[in-house]
Amino acid sequence: MRCLIVDDVKFFRLVIKEFIELDDALTLVAECDNAIEAHKRILNDQVDLIFLDIQMPGMNGLELAKILKNGYPLVIFTTCNSQYAVEAFELNAVDYLLKPVSLSRFIGAVDKAKKLLKPSIEILDHCSNEFVFIRDSNVVRKLSFRDILYFESTGDYVRIALGEKEYSIHSSLKSIWPKLPVNTFLRVHRSFIVNLNKIDSIEGKTLIIRKHLIPVSGAYRPELNKYMSFL
């Protein structure tokens, strides 16, 4: 996977560069200190994944992401502020990492990108009030709802996050949503359904589950507020 680092702070570029060098599946194409230079590099070279800062002089990271076509290259935002999480996920970002970026969060985000470039062929097969079955090639796996952190829509696939593990299924949130226990899961964004029992905190338009930042859309906020009223 050919990577590009875009950040106006050299120290943060160095951190991501060192992380990239730890994964043999990643190749650093270049590092840029501004979005305009990065855009030129994207047009003239093959780039699969961008580690993109948001607050930069001139064109910022969100503006660069908006002009990328068809969601490619994939984008992992790296920023010091959580306030841009909603807009970032509206742009179909792979992940949103807060600085200082830890190695564990970096690995998790890269794993998500790898699955998007080479999605699995798992299919949602059957579910009950306590568990769901997914088909992984010739293996049928049983997943307990209590272990699922959230579902995330990524194009034609849905990522099921379970802390240490995750699976990608060829499905949509629209088809999954009616099959989930209503008192356990709640849709908070067009791209996210969360396990209410796994929410650690809510900060403005963002909720946090195991250090993962998940945007909350205005259209879904009233339902979330109803849940919060019972606390």
N, C-alpha and C positions, 0 to 999 in steps of 0.2 A: 504494500500500500504506500503510494507516494505522497508525502506529507509536506505541508507548507506552514511555517510559523509566522504569524503576523502580530507584532506587538512593538510598541514604541519604547518599551523599557528593556534594555539589554539583559538585565538580570533574569527577568521572567522568560525571555527567549532562551536563555542558557538552561534554565530549569527544564523546560519542555524538551529542549534538544537532548539533554542527558537522559530523560525518560524514554525518548524515541530510540536512543542508542541501545536501550536494554531489551528491545523487542526486535527480533530478527525479521519479523514480518513487515516492519516499518522502514521506509527509506526517506531521509530528509532531502527534499529537492532544493529548498532554499529557505532563508528566513528574511523577512522584510520588516522595516520599522514604520511602515505606513500602508494604508489600504490602497492607495493609488498604485504604488509599486507592485503590491500583491496582485491587483487586478491585471496588470500587464503580464505578470508572470503566469497567471492562470490562463490567459489567452494564448500564450506562446509555449506552454509546457503542459505535460500531463500531470495533473494534481488530483489525487483521489480524496484527500482529507486535509482540512485547514484547521489549525488551532488559532482561533481568532479573538483577539482582544476587542473590546467595544469602545472604550474611551481613548481616542487617538486624535491628534491634530488633523485638521482637514476632514476628509471622509472618515466617518467612524465605522466600526465593525458591522453594526446593523445595516448601515447604508450599503456596504459592500455585499452583505448577504442578500439584500433585496435584489441586486442586479445579477446575481448568479442564476443561470437558467436551469429549469427542471430539477432543482435541488441537488445539483452537482457542480463542483465537488461537495462532499459532505462537510458539515461545519460543526466543530466543537467550540463553543464560546468559552473564553477564559477571561474573567473579570473580577474586579474587587467588590462589585456591588450586586446585590440580589434584585435590585429594582427593575432590571431589564429582562428578567426571566420570562415574563409573559410574552413580550414582543419577540424574544428569541425563539421560543417554541412555536409562535405563530409562523415563523419563518422555517419551521421544520428542522430546527437544529437537532443534531444527534444528542447533544448533552450540553449542560451549562455548569461549568466548573468555577468555583470561587477560589480566588487567590488568598493565601498561598496554596497552590494545587498539590495535593498529596499524591503519592505514587499509587495508592489503592484506588483513588477516584479516577486517576488518569487511566489505569488499566481497565477499569469498568467502562469508561467512556469509549475507549478504543475497541473493546470487545463488542460494544453495541454497533460501532461503525463496521467492524468486520462482518457482523451478521447481516447488516444491510447490503453490503457489497456481495455477500454470498449467503443469502437467506436460506434457512432450513426449509424442509418440505413437511413440517409438522402440520397436522390438521386437527382442529377442535372437533372431538368426536361425540362426547356425551358428558352431561354433568348432572349433579343432584344438588341438594341443599348444603352438602358438606364437602364435596370434592368435584373435580373435573378430570376427564380423561383427555390426553392428547396423544396423537400418533406420531412417533418419531421413527421414521423409516419402518422397520418391521417390529418395533418395540412400542407397546402401549404403556404410557406412564400415567400414574394416578397422582394428581396434585391436590392437596388439601387447600381449601379456600383460606383457612386460617394462616397459611404460610405465604400467601400471595400478598405482596406489597401494593402493586398496582399493575394495570394494563396500559400500554402505550401504543398508540397507532403510529406506524411508520410506513406510509405508502399503502401497499397492498397487504401488509403484514401487521400483526399485533405482537408486541413484545410483552411477555409475562415475566415480571420481576419478582424474584423470590429471595432477596438478600444475596447470598453467595452464588446462587444459580439463576439462570434466566433461559427462556425458550422463546423462539419466534414461530408463530403460526400463521398460515395463510388464511386470513379472516379479516373482519372489520369490527370496530367497537359497536357499530350498529347491530350486528348480528349476535355479538356476545352479550351485550347489555341486558336483554330480556331474560337471559338464562342465569343471571347472577342473583344471589340472595339480596333482597332489597334493603335489609337492615344492616348489611355488612359493607356493601360497595356503593359508591356514589360517583357519578360522572361530574367532574369539576372543570372540564375543558373539552373541546372537540377532539383532542388527542389523548386524553387521560381519563381513566376510571381508577379510583383509589380505594383501598381498604380503609374504612373509617377507623378501625381499631389500630392502624399502624401510623396514624398521623402524630408526629412529634410536636409540631408547632405550626402556627400560621402567622406569617408576617406580611401584612398588606394583601397584595394580590398573588402571594406565593405561599404554598404550604410545603412543609419539609417532612420527608419520610426517610429515615436512616441517612441523613445528609444529602438526599436527592431533592433538588428544587423542582417543584411541580407548579405550573401556573394555574391560576383560578380565573376563569372567564366571568365577566359580569352576568351573563345569562344563567350561569350555574350557581352563582354566589348565594341566591336566596335559599336554595336547598341545603347548601352547606351551613348557612346561618341557622336553619331550622334544627340541624343536627347539633350545632354548637349550643343551642339554647337549652339542651338537656344536660349539659355539663354542670 
